[in-house]
Amino acid sequence: MESDTTVETVTAEGSKSFAEKQAERLKKLRELHRLRNEARSHNHQEVVAEDARNKLPPNWENRKRKAEWILNDQKEREEAAKRGEDYNRTKLLNVSAVEAERFEKQKKKKNPDQGFSDFEAAAVRQYNRLVKGLAPKDMESYEEQKARYGDAFYASPNTIVHGLHKDKPEAIDNLVKSVEEQIAKRSKYSRRRIHNDDADIDYINERNAKFNKKMDRFYGEHTAEIKQNLERGTAV
């Protein structure tokens, strides 16, 4: 009887140990399932975020940092104006000598006039030069118009934008002022060359006249005697 009781006790302990192990295995299995679902959800979020980043412009990060810098600069400028301080002077006081030297080196490395290879490059240079002369951007108005017009803000070939935008009188005045400045500047260096009626006519059209001037500039001193002999009829 005593041996039978001992066997039953061992069997009970063995079955209890198996149940505990089974519970632990189920608990670990549930934890693995939870971790797998979390990883799946996290991967899906990363894929969506990466797809959204790929659809952004290539220079989106730089543009974002520049926009944040402009907003911070405008905020600091307004705060300085409220305090009655000169913002540019205050800003320069916070620049160290090392940073100022680095800025000067960067300016010297940049070539302000890279020239252009075609008329498209010339138009791009003119556009960039005119944009630099514009007033600081009003980012609040920009975001307001972006929210108002929606997809029409960045118009595509099939977008109808007629009647959506209305130019402000200040913007029209700035455009007129810019055009007048361009005309005044162009009048200083653009002038019509004076035609000499007493000069010898050795060309048949305007293009030929330009070609002859170019040839004379390079070879005139070497062919002056030959040209004179041909005109006098004494050429051998």
C-alpha positions as CSV (number, residue, x, y, z in Angstrom):
1,M,0.0,0.0,0.0
2,E,2.8,2.3,0.8
3,S,4.5,1.7,-2.5
4,D,1.3,2.4,-4.4
5,T,1.0,5.7,-2.6
6,T,4.6,6.6,-3.6
7,V,3.9,5.8,-7.3
8,E,0.8,8.0,-7.3
9,T,2.7,10.9,-5.7
10,V,5.4,10.7,-8.4
11,T,2.8,10.4,-11.2
12,A,1.0,13.4,-9.9
13,E,4.2,15.4,-9.6
14,G,5.1,14.4,-13.2
15,S,1.8,15.4,-14.6
16,K,2.0,18.7,-12.8
17,S,5.4,19.4,-14.1
18,F,4.3,18.6,-17.7
19,A,1.3,21.0,-17.3
20,E,3.6,23.8,-16.1
21,K,6.0,23.2,-19.0
22,Q,3.1,23.2,-21.4
23,A,1.9,26.5,-20.0
24,E,5.4,28.0,-20.3
25,R,5.6,26.9,-23.9
26,L,2.2,28.4,-24.7
27,K,3.2,31.6,-23.1
28,K,6.4,31.8,-25.1
29,L,4.5,31.0,-28.3
30,R,2.0,33.8,-27.6
31,E,5.0,36.2,-27.0
32,L,6.6,35.1,-30.3
33,H,3.3,35.7,-32.1
34,R,3.0,39.2,-30.5
35,L,6.6,40.1,-31.4
36,R,6.0,38.8,-35.0
37,N,2.9,41.0,-35.3
38,E,4.7,44.0,-34.0
39,A,7.6,43.5,-36.4
40,R,5.1,43.0,-39.3
41,S,3.3,46.3,-38.3
42,H,6.6,48.1,-37.9
43,N,7.9,46.9,-41.3
44,H,4.7,48.0,-42.9
45,Q,5.0,51.5,-41.4
46,E,8.6,51.7,-42.6
47,V,7.6,50.7,-46.1
48,V,4.9,53.3,-46.2
49,A,7.3,56.0,-44.9
50,E,10.0,55.0,-47.3
51,D,7.6,55.1,-50.2
52,A,6.5,58.6,-49.1
53,R,10.1,59.7,-48.9
54,N,10.8,58.4,-52.4
55,K,7.9,60.4,-53.8
56,L,9.4,63.7,-52.4
57,P,11.7,65.9,-54.5
58,P,15.4,64.9,-54.4
59,N,16.3,68.1,-52.5
60,W,13.4,67.9,-50.0
61,E,15.6,67.7,-46.9
62,N,17.6,70.7,-47.9
63,R,14.4,72.7,-48.8
64,K,12.9,71.7,-45.4
65,R,15.9,72.8,-43.5
66,K,16.0,76.1,-45.5
67,A,12.3,76.7,-44.8
68,E,12.8,76.1,-41.1
69,W,15.8,78.4,-41.1
70,I,13.8,81.1,-42.8
71,L,11.0,80.8,-40.3
72,N,13.4,81.0,-37.4
73,D,15.2,83.9,-38.9
74,Q,11.9,85.8,-39.4
75,K,10.9,85.1,-35.9
76,E,14.2,86.3,-34.4
77,R,14.0,89.4,-36.7
78,E,10.5,90.3,-35.4
79,E,11.6,89.8,-31.8
80,A,14.6,92.0,-32.3
81,A,12.3,94.7,-33.9
82,K,10.1,94.5,-30.8
83,R,13.1,95.1,-28.6
84,G,14.2,97.9,-30.8
85,E,17.5,96.2,-31.7
86,D,19.3,96.0,-35.1
87,Y,18.9,92.3,-36.0
88,N,21.8,92.2,-38.5
89,R,24.2,93.7,-36.0
90,T,23.0,91.4,-33.2
91,K,23.4,88.4,-35.5
92,L,26.9,89.3,-36.4
93,L,27.9,89.7,-32.8
94,N,27.0,86.1,-32.2
95,V,29.2,84.8,-35.1
96,S,32.6,83.7,-34.0
97,A,35.9,84.5,-35.7
98,V,36.3,80.9,-36.9
99,E,32.8,80.8,-38.5
100,A,33.4,84.2,-40.1
101,E,36.7,83.0,-41.6
102,R,35.0,79.9,-42.9
103,F,32.2,81.9,-44.5
104,E,34.8,84.1,-46.2
105,K,36.6,81.1,-47.6
106,Q,33.4,79.6,-49.0
107,K,32.6,82.9,-50.7
108,K,36.0,83.0,-52.3
109,K,35.7,79.5,-53.6
110,K,32.4,80.2,-55.3
111,N,32.6,81.7,-58.8
112,P,29.8,84.2,-59.2
113,D,29.9,84.1,-63.0
114,Q,30.1,80.6,-64.4
115,G,29.1,81.8,-67.9
116,F,26.5,79.9,-70.0
117,S,26.6,77.5,-72.9
118,D,23.3,78.1,-74.5
119,F,20.2,80.4,-74.2
120,E,18.5,78.0,-71.8
121,A,21.4,78.4,-69.4
122,A,21.3,82.1,-69.8
123,A,17.6,82.2,-69.0
124,V,18.3,80.1,-65.8
125,R,21.0,82.6,-64.8
126,Q,18.6,85.5,-65.3
127,Y,15.9,83.8,-63.4
128,N,18.1,83.0,-60.4
129,R,19.5,86.6,-60.4
130,L,15.9,88.0,-60.4
131,V,14.7,85.6,-57.7
132,K,17.6,86.7,-55.4
133,G,16.4,90.3,-55.6
134,L,12.8,89.5,-54.4
135,A,11.6,90.3,-51.0
136,P,11.7,87.7,-48.2
137,K,9.2,84.9,-48.5
138,D,6.0,85.1,-46.5
139,M,5.8,81.4,-45.4
140,E,2.4,81.9,-43.6
141,S,0.8,83.2,-46.8
142,Y,2.5,80.4,-48.8
143,E,1.1,77.7,-46.5
144,E,-2.4,79.3,-46.5
145,Q,-2.5,79.4,-50.4
146,K,-1.2,75.8,-50.5
147,A,-4.1,74.6,-48.2
148,R,-6.6,76.7,-50.1
149,Y,-5.8,75.6,-53.7
150,G,-5.0,72.0,-52.9
151,D,-3.8,70.1,-56.0
152,A,-4.1,73.2,-58.1
153,F,-1.3,74.8,-56.1
154,Y,1.2,72.7,-58.0
155,A,-0.6,72.8,-61.4
156,S,-0.2,69.9,-63.8
157,P,-0.8,70.1,-67.6
158,N,-4.5,69.1,-67.1
159,T,-5.1,71.5,-64.2
160,I,-7.3,74.6,-64.8
161,V,-5.9,77.5,-62.8
162,H,-7.6,80.3,-64.6
163,G,-9.5,82.5,-62.1
164,L,-8.0,80.8,-59.0
165,H,-5.1,83.1,-58.3
166,K,-5.6,86.8,-57.9
167,D,-2.4,89.0,-57.9
168,K,-2.1,91.5,-55.1
169,P,-1.5,95.2,-56.1
170,E,1.8,95.1,-54.2
171,A,2.9,92.1,-56.3
172,I,2.0,93.9,-59.5
173,D,3.8,97.1,-58.4
174,N,6.9,95.0,-57.6
175,L,6.8,93.4,-61.1
176,V,6.5,96.8,-62.8
177,K,9.4,98.1,-60.7
178,S,11.5,95.0,-61.6
179,V,10.8,95.4,-65.3
180,E,11.6,99.1,-65.2
181,E,14.9,98.4,-63.4
182,Q,15.8,95.8,-66.1
183,I,15.1,98.2,-68.9
184,A,17.2,101.0,-67.2
185,K,20.1,98.6,-66.7
186,R,19.9,97.2,-70.2
187,S,19.9,100.7,-71.7
188,K,23.3,101.4,-70.1
189,Y,25.2,98.7,-72.0
190,S,23.0,97.8,-74.9
191,R,23.5,100.4,-77.7
192,R,23.3,100.3,-81.5
193,R,26.7,100.5,-83.2
194,I,27.1,103.7,-85.3
195,H,27.3,103.0,-89.0
196,N,30.1,104.8,-90.9
197,D,28.7,105.8,-94.3
198,D,32.3,106.8,-95.6
199,A,33.7,103.3,-94.9
200,D,34.4,101.0,-97.8
201,I,31.7,98.5,-98.5
202,D,33.3,95.1,-98.9
203,Y,30.3,92.9,-97.9
204,I,27.0,91.8,-99.5
205,N,24.9,91.5,-96.4
206,E,25.0,92.0,-92.6
207,R,26.2,88.5,-91.9
208,N,29.0,88.9,-94.4
209,A,30.0,92.2,-92.8
210,K,30.4,90.6,-89.4
211,F,32.4,87.8,-90.9
212,N,34.7,90.3,-92.7
213,K,35.3,92.2,-89.4
214,K,36.2,89.0,-87.6
215,M,38.6,88.0,-90.4
216,D,40.1,91.5,-90.4
217,R,40.6,91.4,-86.6
218,F,42.7,88.2,-86.9
219,Y,44.4,88.5,-90.3
220,G,44.1,92.2,-91.3
221,E,47.7,93.1,-90.6
222,H,49.0,90.2,-92.6
223,T,46.7,90.7,-95.7
224,A,46.6,94.5,-95.8
225,E,49.2,94.7,-98.7
226,I,47.4,92.0,-100.7
227,K,44.1,93.8,-100.3
228,Q,45.5,97.1,-101.5
229,N,47.2,95.5,-104.6
230,L,43.8,93.8,-105.5
231,E,42.0,97.2,-105.2
232,R,44.6,99.0,-107.3
233,G,44.8,96.1,-109.8
234,T,48.5,95.7,-109.4
235,A,48.4,92.2,-107.8
236,V,50.7,89.7,-109.4
